[in-house]
Amino acid sequence: MAFANIKNQLQSALKDKVSGALGDLGITRQVTKNSSITEFIGSLNRSGGMARANRYEVKITAHRDHPGGSQNRTVNLHCNTITMPGHDLEQQTQRLGSEPATEIVQGHEYAGNITATFYLDASLETKSWFDKWQEMTFDRATHKAKYYEKYIGEMEIYQLAADGSKPYGIKCLEVYPATIGGIEYAYESTDTIATLTVEFAYKKWIEMQDTESGVPFKDSVEEYLGTVTERLPGNGVLTRAEILRKFR
């Protein structure tokens, strides 16, 4: 009987300690008989803890012809907030006779822009870098848009672990700054750091295969192999033997 009481007291103390630790992490979870504290703690240990919203890394790469350089370390370091984009499925309603309707997938898309804010230095180097990138999209004299391939870049967003490693990351393709926000000034804001909001347009994102080297999944990347031109002999018609020889 005494042993059972001591056991219950230890379990109660462990429950209170775990609940307090989870509360410090901002996690509220009601522990019931069907949920095991040990299993929950084990899941945290296996995954390296919870993902923290303040542990991230951003790498923005402009087009290679950017006059200020395709990469700017100051810009990446000054990224104050950023939204990792999602993925949407396009659905279509299908109904057979009088059966309940079914929502089936018709396609997929990467809707919306990526919104980020940046701390500004006294010389506004970050703003100037984005301005130059945006100016690559049109001709200042004629105001005509330039070719798409002449200004698109890419962006990498990583979730960081407590030890600084990168357990997860995505690469956004065909990126460019679609909107550069204004800067708010006020005499009362003596201790406020100026920030800049930038919205990036992009085509799609792919998950990283190797987050340390920045290599995405190979089967997700479209690679152009070039065009091969070959002059056929004679009248341009290959015999059966010549066709089979081509594939050996």
N, C-alpha and C positions, 0 to 999 in steps of 0.2 A: 504493500500500500504506500509506504513511504517512498519507494523507488518510483512508483507511478506518479506521485505528486511532484517529485524532483524532475521527472521527465517532462511533465506538463509545463512546469515553470520554465525549463530550458527552452522548450518549443515556443512558449509565449514570448520569452525574452528575445529569441532569434527572430520571431515574427516582427516584434517592435523595432528591432535594430534594422532589419531589411526594409521595413516600411519607411523608417526614417531616412535611410540612405537613398531609397527611391524618391522620396519627397524632395531631397536635396537636388536630385537630378531633374526634378519637374515631372516625375512620373507618378501618376495616381492609379493604383491597381488594387482592387478588393481581393483579398486572399480568401478562397473558399476551400471546402474539403476536396473539391475536384481539381484544384490547381495546386501544384507542388512548388513550394518556394525553392527547393533545391534544383528542380528542373529549370525554373526561371533564371536563377543565378547562373546555372550551367550554360544556358543559352547566351547570357551576356558575356560569360568568359570565352565561349567559343567564337563569338563575333567581335570580340575586342571592345565590348561596351556599346553604348548608344551613339548614334551619329550626332555630332554637335554642329549646329548651324553656323558657328563661328570658325569652324575648321574646314577651310576650302582653299583651293588654289586655282587661279585663272591664268591662262596663257593665250593671248590674242595675237594673231599673226595677220598683218595686212597683206595686200598684194605685193609681190616682189619689186614692183616698180615704184613703191611709195617713196616720195622724195626724202622723207625723214627716216627711212629704214623700215623694213617689214615688221620688225619687232622693237618694242620699247619697254625695257624692264621697269621703268618708272610707272608706266601705265598699268602694268600687271600688279605691281606692288600697291598702287593707290586704289585698287578696286575695292570699294567699301561694301557694296552689296551687289548681288547678282542672282538671277533666277535660273535654275537649271530647267531647261524646257521639258515639256511632256510629249505625249504621243497620243493622237486621237484616231479612233476608228470611225469610218463613215458607215452608217447603218441604213438599212432599207427594210421597210415593213413587208413581210410576206404572210399572206393569209390563204389557207386552203379550205374552201367551202365555209363551213360554219365553225371551224376550229379557231381557238384563240390565236391571235396574231403572234408572229415570231419576228424578232429583230435579227436580221442576218447582216454580216459584214459585207459591204460592197467595195470598200477600199480603205485607205489610211492616209493621214496627212499630218503635217507638223505645223499646227496652226499657231498664229501669234508671233510676236517678236521676243527677243531676249532683252530684258531690261536690266541695266546695270548702272550704278552710281560710282563716281570716282572722286577722291579727295583731290583738290586742286592746289598746286604749288604756287608760289608767289609770281612766277613767270608764266603761268598758265601753259606749261609745256604739254600737259595732257590734252587740253582743249585744242591747241595748235596741231597736235599730231592727228587727232580725229578730224579736224577741219581739212587738213591736207588730204586725208584719205577720202573724205566725202567729195572733195573737189575733183577727184579722179573719175567720178561718175558722169561728169558733164563737161562740155567745152565752155569756158567763161566768155569767149567772144561770140559764139553762135548760139549758146545756150542749148545745144543739142546733146542728147544723152550719148555716152560712149558705149562701146561693146561691153557686154556683161562680163566677159572673161578678162577684161582689162582692169577690173577693180575688186573682184571678190577675193576674200581671204578665208581664214578658218579660226576656230576658237576651241580651246580645250578647257573643260571644267572638271575638277577633281574633288572628291570627298576625302579629307585627310583623317587619319586615325590619330590616337593620342601620341603615338611615337613618331608622327610625321610621315608615315608611309601613305601610299595611295591605294586603298583597297578597291576603289571604284572611280571610273572616269569616263567621260564621253567626249567625242570630237564632233563639233558642228561644222558642216561643210557649206561653202559658198556664202560666206558671211560678209556683210558690209554695214557701216553705220547708217541706218535709214533716217534716224532722227537724232539730232544733237540738241538737247534742251538748253534753256537760258540759264543765266547765273543770277541769283537774287542777292542784291546788296542792301544793307541797311546800317545806319550809323549806330543803332542800338545793339547790333550783333558784334560786339567787341571781342568776344571769346568764341565765336562760331567759325568753324572752318568751312570755306566755300566748297560746294560739291557740284558735280556736273552729271546730269542724267543722259544716258545714251541708250537708244533702242536699236538693236541689231536685227536685221533681216537675215534669214538663213534658209537653206533648202531642206536639209535633214540633218539628223545627228545619228552617230553610230557609237556603240559601246566599245571601250578600249579592251584589247586583248592583253596587252602588257602596259600597265599604267606607268611603270618606271621609265620605259623607253619611249612611250607615246605611240605605240604601234596598235592600230585598230584591228578588228577582225578582218582577215583577208577576204572572206567570202562576202563581206559587206561593202568592199571598195570596188568601184568600177574603174578598170584600167584600160586605157586605149593602147592597143598594141601596134597601131600603124596600119598602113595599107601596102599590100604586096601585089605587084603587077608582074605578070608573066606572059610573054608572047608565045602563043601556041604555034607549033610547027605546021608547015604546009598550008592547007586550007582552013586551019583553025579547028579541026575536028579531031578529037583524040580517039584512038582505038581502045577496045576493051582492055587489052594488055597494057597500054600506056596508062590508063586510068588506075588499074590495080597497082602498077609500079609506083604511082604517086603516093600511095598510102602504106607502102612497106617501109 
